[in-house]
Amino acid sequence: MDNLATKANDLKLESSNTNNVIGPAPPPPGTGADLSAIFPGLSPGHTINTGMTLEETFEDLNKHPLFMTQLDESEDNEELAALQSLAYDGTPLENGLNFKEQGNECFRAKKWSDAKEFYGKGMQVLQAEEFRRSKGIRRKVAKQQEAKILSEEEQKAFEEREKRKLAENDGTGVVKDDGEATKEEYEEVEDDPTETQKERTLLEQLYVNRAACHLELKNYRSCTLDCAAALRLNPKNVKAFYRSAKALLAVSKIAEADDACARGLEIDSSNAALQQLAKEIIAKNDTVMAHKKAEEKRAADARRKEMLLKAALEARNIKTRSTGKPPDMEDAHVQLVPDPLDPQSAVSVPTMLLYPADYESDFIKAFNETESLEQHFGYVFPLPWDRENKYTANNVECYVETISGGLAKVGKKVSLLKVLSGGNMEIVDDLLKIFVVPKGKAESWVRDWKEKKLGRK
């Protein structure tokens, strides 16, 4: 398959004529008439199917390989078995070459899966020969005998043995032992060194051809395995190095791809395909390294942010706690602003304003430590659902739950830093909760809070 991988894209598969139907045309619907009734003028030699309906006749024709419109799945079709056996009717080298040519035709038509199957069948034939030779088994071939007239019983026995051999043929081309066959029918011969070398060369070609199919099908691991098998047969197969490098690059195994490409260029330094692939490997490596450096920088920045925030909270005596079940606040979290990597930045805290008397709430994504509640009330009030106008900056009391479970009143003009740095309050799961209650209901709400806390205890 010389230059098969590079030339395949230049070849166009001729579109088949969809009007040409293989096999007999189907019978008219509902036709169940006898052929002799439809064609009364048939001569006696053409009336062998008399008594069969038209559907039965077409069904019978479809069992014949020459008229089949689909493969017969049954195992008792002797005509089909005989036709299939022709694929292996020859020497292993001839059978392997036949499968290679069929694979090449499919490859040129971009039928990668079909091509892969044909190459695989050829490989099975030649691999069996390699295995036989490794075990020191001599090749068995049929003797050239003079034709002789067999009795009816001898002819029948011979045909039975031949059918059995066809049924047991595994596609390897190796003649199996037959207990009923006489020693006069087969003989053992020594392998021809020239023929053996041709078989190994062909097997090597089949491996790299199938690797090309795997590459097109994105079966990258299978591609590298076939290339490795080809290189075991011929360590200087440039195509095997090229396709292996392509497959390895596709799965981002850059070091391995670079090694395979370099080995190929050592053999053929002027190979244009390998030179181009080497450039692609360098470009991919540059991209991967840049991405890796960016990831490393992000990770280092994240660690530094965490360290600086922790130091800032400890310096301010701000307590935090995690329950392991944080609320969904998207990207809101306690952080340093405006620059999380600057130790001089201020602490920002996501804050929930709860209105327990009316079962409502507001969310402040970033409450700066230098700001007060009054500043935020300036844009939060009036509340859209507060028709009685109960919630104004001068008409509400604010509370925060303490670490011990009590309530602490919060001044509306006091900075958040002063509220949190007292040491008796904490930020839980990156969220601070502040209860906002109308002054007229504050006393009763606080009393109810304490009673509920006592009831829980």
ZAMARGU-4260 file (C-alpha; in steps of 0.2 Angstrom, whole numbers, plus 5000, padded with zeros to 4 digits):
<rodrens>
0) 5000/5000/5000 | 5013/5013/4994 | 5008/5030/5000 | 4991/5024/5004 | 4988/5036/5018
5) 4993/5051/5008 | 4985/5047/4991 | 4968/5040/4998 | 4961/5058/5000 | 4965/5061/4981
10) 4954/5047/4975 | 4936/5048/4973 | 4924/5034/4975 | 4912/5033/4961 | 4894/5033/4966
15) 4885/5017/4963 | 4870/5017/4952 | 4855/5015/4964 | 4844/5009/4949 | 4854/4993/4947
20) 4847/4980/4958 | 4856/4964/4962 | 4846/4948/4962 | 4829/4945/4956 | 4816/4958/4957
25) 4803/4954/4971 | 4787/4947/4966 | 4771/4957/4964 | 4762/4959/4981 | 4750/4945/4985
30) 4756/4934/4971 | 4753/4916/4975 | 4750/4908/4958 | 4759/4893/4952 | 4773/4897/4939
35) 4765/4885/4927 | 4749/4894/4928 | 4757/4911/4925 | 4768/4904/4911 | 4758/4890/4902
40) 4770/4890/4887 | 4785/4884/4897 | 4795/4869/4890 | 4796/4854/4901 | 4814/4859/4905
45) 4808/4875/4913 | 4794/4867/4923 | 4805/4861/4937 | 4797/4873/4950 | 4780/4868/4945
50) 4769/4867/4961 | 4779/4882/4969 | 4772/4899/4971 | 4780/4914/4964 | 4786/4920/4982
55) 4793/4902/4985 | 4802/4903/4969 | 4811/4919/4973 | 4815/4913/4990 | 4823/4898/4982
60) 4833/4909/4970 | 4839/4920/4984 | 4848/4905/4992 | 4859/4905/4977 | 4875/4915/4979
65) 4873/4923/4962 | 4856/4929/4966 | 4857/4934/4984 | 4851/4951/4989 | 4857/4948/5007
70) 4869/4935/5016 | 4861/4919/5021 | 4864/4917/5039 | 4860/4898/5039 | 4875/4886/5040
75) 4868/4873/5028 | 4870/4883/5012 | 4883/4872/5002 | 4884/4884/4987 | 4888/4899/4998
80) 4901/4889/5008 | 4909/4883/4992 | 4910/4901/4986 | 4917/4908/5003 | 4930/4895/5003
85) 4937/4902/4987 | 4944/4916/4997 | 4956/4904/5004 | 4959/4894/4988 | 4977/4897/4986
90) 4994/4898/4995 | 4994/4909/5011 | 5004/4922/5002 | 4991/4923/4988 | 4977/4923/5000
95) 4985/4937/5010 | 4988/4947/4994 | 4970/4945/4989 | 4964/4952/5006 | 4976/4966/5005
100) 4970/4971/4988 | 4952/4971/4994 | 4957/4981/5009 | 4966/4994/4997 | 4950/4996/4987
105) 4940/4999/5002 | 4953/5011/5009 | 4953/5021/4992 | 4934/5022/4994 | 4936/5028/5012
110) 4927/5013/5019 | 4939/5012/5034 | 4930/4999/5044 | 4928/4987/5029 | 4947/4990/5024
115) 4952/4986/5042 | 4942/4969/5041 | 4950/4964/5025 | 4968/4968/5031 | 4964/4959/5047
120) 4959/4943/5037 | 4975/4944/5028 | 4985/4945/5044 | 4976/4930/5051 | 4982/4919/5036
125) 5000/4925/5038 | 5000/4925/5057 | 4995/4907/5056 | 5010/4903/5045 | 5022/4912/5057
130) 5015/4902/5072 | 5017/4886/5062 | 5035/4890/5058 | 5038/4895/5076 | 5033/4877/5082
135) 5044/4869/5069 | 5029/4862/5060 | 5032/4858/5041 | 5019/4864/5028 | 5006/4851/5022
140) 5001/4852/5004 | 4990/4841/4993 | 5000/4829/4982 | 4999/4830/4964 | 4990/4814/4959
145) 4985/4806/4943 | 4966/4807/4940 | 4958/4790/4944 | 4941/4783/4943 | 4933/4782/4960
150) 4919/4770/4965 | 4903/4778/4970 | 4907/4774/4989 | 4925/4781/4987 | 4918/4797/4978
155) 4905/4799/4992 | 4918/4797/5006 | 4930/4810/4997 | 4916/4823/4995 | 4911/4821/5014
160) 4929/4824/5019 | 4931/4839/5008 | 4915/4846/5015 | 4921/4843/5033 | 4937/4852/5029
165) 4928/4867/5021 | 4917/4868/5037 | 4932/4867/5048 | 4943/4879/5038 | 4947/4894/5050
170) 4954/4905/5036 | 4972/4901/5040 | 4976/4891/5024 | 4984/4878/5035 | 4978/4860/5030
175) 4972/4852/5046 | 4975/4834/5050 | 4961/4822/5044 | 4960/4805/5052 | 4951/4798/5037
180) 4963/4805/5024 | 4977/4794/5018 | 4995/4798/5019 | 4995/4798/5000 | 4984/4813/4999
185) 4996/4825/5007 | 5014/4828/5009 | 5025/4838/5021 | 5037/4851/5012 | 5050/4863/5018
190) 5046/4881/5018 | 5054/4891/5004 | 5065/4905/5011 | 5060/4917/4998 | 5041/4913/5000
195) 5043/4915/5019 | 5051/4932/5017 | 5038/4938/5005 | 5025/4933/5018 | 5033/4942/5032
200) 5035/4958/5021 | 5016/4956/5017 | 5012/4954/5035 | 5022/4970/5039 | 5012/4979/5026
205) 4995/4973/5032 | 5000/4979/5050 | 5004/4997/5044 | 4989/4997/5032 | 4977/4992/5046
210) 4986/5005/5057 | 4981/5018/5044 | 4962/5013/5046 | 4963/5014/5065 | 4970/5031/5063
215) 4956/5037/5052 | 4943/5028/5064 | 4952/5037/5079 | 4956/5020/5087 | 4973/5027/5092
220) 4978/5013/5104 | 4975/5000/5091 | 4985/5010/5079 | 5000/5011/5090 | 4998/4992/5093
225) 4998/4988/5074 | 5013/5000/5072 | 5023/4991/5085 | 5019/4974/5077 | 5025/4981/5061
230) 5041/4987/5069 | 5045/4970/5076 | 5045/4963/5059 | 5055/4978/5052 | 5062/4991/5064
235) 5065/5003/5049 | 5047/5004/5044 | 5045/5023/5042 | 5026/5022/5040 | 5024/5013/5056
240) 5034/5027/5065 | 5024/5040/5056 | 5007/5033/5060 | 5012/5029/5078 | 5018/5047/5081
245) 5001/5053/5074 | 4991/5042/5085 | 5001/5047/5100 | 5000/5066/5096 | 4981/5064/5095
250) 4980/5058/5113 | 4992/5072/5119 | 5006/5059/5123 | 5019/5072/5116 | 5035/5065/5123
255) 5031/5048/5115 | 5025/5056/5099 | 5041/5065/5098 | 5051/5050/5101 | 5042/5040/5087
260) 5044/5054/5075 | 5063/5057/5079 | 5066/5038/5076 | 5057/5039/5059 | 5068/5054/5054
265) 5084/5045/5059 | 5079/5032/5046 | 5073/5045/5033 | 5078/5063/5037 | 5070/5070/5021
270) 5053/5062/5024 | 5041/5077/5021 | 5027/5070/5031 | 5038/5066/5046 | 5045/5084/5045
275) 5028/5092/5045 | 5023/5080/5059 | 5038/5086/5069 | 5032/5104/5067 | 5015/5099/5073
280) 5022/5091/5089 | 5033/5106/5093 | 5018/5117/5091 | 5007/5106/5102 | 5021/5105/5115
285) 5022/5124/5115 | 5003/5125/5118 | 5003/5112/5131 | 5017/5120/5141 | 5009/5137/5140
290) 4993/5130/5147 | 5002/5121/5160 | 5011/5137/5165 | 4995/5146/5166 | 4987/5132/5177
295) 5002/5132/5188 | 5001/5151/5190 | 4982/5150/5194 | 4985/5137/5207 | 4999/5148/5215
300) 4988/5163/5215 | 4974/5154/5223 | 4986/5148/5237 | 4992/5165/5239 | 4975/5173/5240
305) 4970/5160/5253 | 4985/5164/5263 | 4983/5183/5262 | 4964/5182/5267 | 4968/5170/5281
310) 4981/5182/5288 | 4969/5197/5285 | 4955/5189/5295 | 4967/5184/5309 | 4974/5202/5310
315) 4956/5209/5311 | 4950/5196/5324 | 4936/5191/5312 | 4930/5173/5316 | 4924/5161/5302
320) 4917/5144/5302 | 4912/5131/5289 | 4897/5118/5291 | 4902/5108/5275 | 4886/5113/5267
325) 4888/5131/5260 | 4873/5140/5252 | 4874/5142/5233 | 4880/5160/5231 | 4888/5158/5214
330) 4905/5167/5214 | 4901/5177/5230 | 4913/5173/5245 | 4924/5182/5258 | 4938/5190/5249
335) 4951/5204/5249 | 4946/5219/5237 | 4950/5227/5225 | 4965/5215/5223 | 4965/5198/5232
340) 4984/5197/5230 | 4987/5214/5239 | 4989/5213/5258 | 4983/5231/5259 | 4966/5227/5252
345) 4950/5228/5262 | 4939/5213/5268 | 4923/5210/5258 | 4909/5199/5265 | 4893/5192/5257
350) 4878/5197/5268 | 4860/5192/5270 | 4848/5205/5276 | 4834/5195/5284 | 4816/5202/5288
355) 4809/5189/5300 | 4793/5199/5304 | 4788/5198/5286 | 4798/5182/5280 | 4808/5192/5267
360) 4826/5194/5263 | 4839/5204/5253 | 4857/5199/5248 | 4872/5210/5247 | 4885/5202/5237
365) 4900/5212/5244 | 4898/5221/5260 | 4915/5230/5262 | 4922/5231/5280 | 4923/5250/5279
370) 4905/5252/5275 | 4890/5253/5287 | 4872/5246/5287 | 4865/5264/5284 | 4875/5266/5268
375) 4867/5250/5261 | 4850/5255/5267 | 4851/5270/5256 | 4848/5259/5241 | 4839/5244/5249
380) 4825/5255/5256 | 4811/5257/5252 | 4807/5239/5250 | 4795/5235/5236 | 4784/5224/5246
385) 4783/5236/5261 | 4766/5244/5258 | 4765/5251/5276 | 4783/5259/5275 | 4788/5250/5291
390) 4806/5248/5285 | 4816/5264/5285 | 4834/5267/5291 | 4827/5276/5306 | 4813/5264/5310
395) 4822/5247/5311 | 4834/5238/5323 | 4847/5226/5318 | 4854/5211/5326 | 4867/5197/5323
400) 4868/5180/5331 | 4883/5178/5342 | 4894/5163/5343 | 4886/5157/5359 | 4868/5158/5351
405) 4862/5174/5358 | 4858/5191/5349 | 4869/5206/5348 | 4862/5223/5343 | 4871/5231/5328
410) 4873/5250/5326 | 4867/5256/5309 | 4881/5269/5307 | 4895/5257/5313 | 4907/5250/5301
415) 4906/5231/5297 | 4924/5229/5303 | 4919/5236/5320 | 4904/5224/5321 | 4915/5208/5317
420) 4931/5212/5326 | 4923/5211/5343 | 4927/5192/5343 | 4909/5186/5348 | 4902/5185/5331
425) 4907/5174/5316 | 4904/5172/5297 | 4897/5155/5294 | 4900/5147/5277 | 4906/5164/5269
430) 4890/5172/5274 | 4885/5185/5287 | 4867/5185/5292 | 4859/5202/5299 | 4841/5202/5306
435) 4832/5218/5302 | 4816/5221/5312 | 4804/5236/5313 | 4806/5245/5330 | 4788/5242/5335
440) 4791/5223/5334 | 4809/5222/5340 | 4806/5219/5358 | 4793/5205/5355 | 4804/5197/5341
445) 4819/5196/5353 | 4809/5188/5367 | 4802/5175/5355 | 4820/5172/5349 | 4826/5168/5366
450) 4811/5157/5370 | 4814/5147/5355 | 4832/5145/5359 | 4828/5139/5377 | 4815/5127/5370
455) 4829/5119/5359 | 4840/5117/5373
</rodrens>
